[in-house]
Amino acid sequence: REPREQAYARRLAPMRSCPPLERIVAVSDVHTDHASNFAWCEALAASPSCSSSVLLLAGDVSEKLARFEETLALLSSAFGAVFFVPGNHDLWCRKDGSEGADSVAKLERLERVCESLGVLTTPQRVSVGGSQVAVVPLLSFYHASFDT
């Protein structure tokens, strides 16, 4: 049987075309539907250290698809690499169905946006500060009935 560490190393290929990075920055719940929060993301993206950083964006970017795409375009153009995992607000659906009939359909749209911008949603190894780091975005769904 293959040791666990070797199995993970085999599955987690190094990121393609990504230079060595210096640091990892993690944020969540940026809620850029609010103008002041989008302005905060603009200030973050303007930081000179972004281009040598990995951004871990852990959900609740925006409930609106257009604002989600605008936010990820801003951040992915500033950071050396961006990883994303959706939060509940990202997966909210409009009553008119314009952004997806349900949360799974909306997730598929979010994934297409991420792919078009080079935002990563799958496990990857990145070189950070001279070490190989595995980034493993995890997606799960929750319902209150799971507690019973």
N, C-alpha and C positions, 0 to 999 in steps of 0.2 A: 504494500500500500504506500502511495506517495505521501510524504510528510505534508502537513497542512501548509506550512510556509512555502514549500516548493510549488504546491498546487495553486496557491494564490498568486505567486510570482509569475507562473505560467499564464494565468488568466488575465492578469493586469499588465497588458503591454504598455510600454512607455508612450506618453503622448507624442503624437507626430508633430513635427515642426513647431516645437515650443522651446525657446531658449531656457537655460537655467534661471530660476527665479530666486528672489531673496527672502520673501516673507509670505505668510498666509494671513489674509484679512477675512474675518467672518462677520457677516451681518445678517439680520433677519428683520421681518416686520417693517420694511421701509415704507409701505403704504403710500406709494407715490401718487395716488389719486388726490392726495392733499398737496397743494402747491408748495407748502413749506418743506415737505418731505422730499419732493422732487428737487427742490433747490439744494437740500442737503446732499442728495446724490450727485448733483452737478458739482458741488464743492468737493466732494470725495473724489470724483473723477478728475478734477483739476489738480489733485495732489501729484507732485513730480514722482513720487515713489510708486505710483500705481502701475506703471509699465513693467516694473520688476516684481510685481506681486500677483499672487493667486487670490481671487475673490471667491469665497464660498457664500453664496446667496441662498439663505435657507428660508424661503417662502414668504408669502404675503407681500408680494411686490405691488400688485394692482388687481382689482377685480375686473378692470376694463382692458380688453385685449390690445387696443391701440396704445394705451398708456404703458402696458406691460412691454410691448415691443419697443416703444420709445425709450423706456428705462433701460432695458437690456442692451439696446443699441448704444446708448451712452456709456454704460459700464463696460461692455465688451470692447469698445474702441479705446478705452483708457487702461484697462488691466491687461497683464500678460496672459492671463487665462481666467475664465469665469466658469464656475460650476453652479448649477441651479437645481433646487428641489422645490416643487410647488407646496404652497400652504393652502389652507382652506379658502382664503379670500381669492387666491388666484383661480380656484376651480369653481367659484360661484358662477351661476348661469343667469342670464337675463330671461325674464318672463316671455319675451318675444322670440327666444331661441336664436337670436342673431349671433351669439358667440359660441353656440353649441347646444344641442338638444339636452345634454346632460353633462355631468362633470367629466365623464370619460371622454366624450367628444371634445370638451374644452381642453382637457389634458392633451389630446392629440394635436390640437391647434397650437397650444403652448410649446409642445415638443417641436413642431415644424418651425415656429419662430426661433426657438433656441438653435436648431440645426442651421437655419439660414444665417444666423449671426455668429456661428462658431461657439456658442455657449454649450458647455458640456453637461450631460445629464446621466452619463454612464461612468462606471468605475474606470479610473485612469491612474497611472503612476506619474508623478511630476518630480522634477529635480528642484528642491527648495533648499537654499543654503548649503549646497554640496551634498545633500542626502536625498535619497529616493523616498518619496512620501506617497502612500496610497490614499487617494480620495475616493470614497465610495458613497455616492449620493443614494439615500434610501427613501423610497416612496412607500407610504402606507395610507390606508384609508381607515377612518374611525367612525363609529356610530355609537351613540349612548347605549344601545342594546348590548354592545360588547362587554359592558361593565357588569352585566347580570349573569 
